[in-house]
Amino acid sequence: MRKSFYHYLLKYRHPEPKDNISKFANDAFDDLSFPKHSADYHELSTYLELNGQYLESMTIFDEAWQLYLLSEE
């Protein structure tokens, strides 16, 4: 079974984020409503479009999603 996107994203957490994906990981960790068990692109992108004010651009999510898919191959 594939691990959730959130679980994957957490490996990018960093006390001093050096890039957008690390910042996204930190912010998602602090977002108590983030869909932590989801591996569904549409569920996650809809959630972030409605609630991800901390995300400068959905492009950051798309980049992280592509890395996630590559890691699961």
Secondary structure, DSSP 8 states (H G I E B T S, - for coil): ----HHHHHGGG--SS--SHHHHHHHHHHH-TTS-TT---HHHHHHHHHHH-TT-S-HHHHHHHHHHHHHHT-
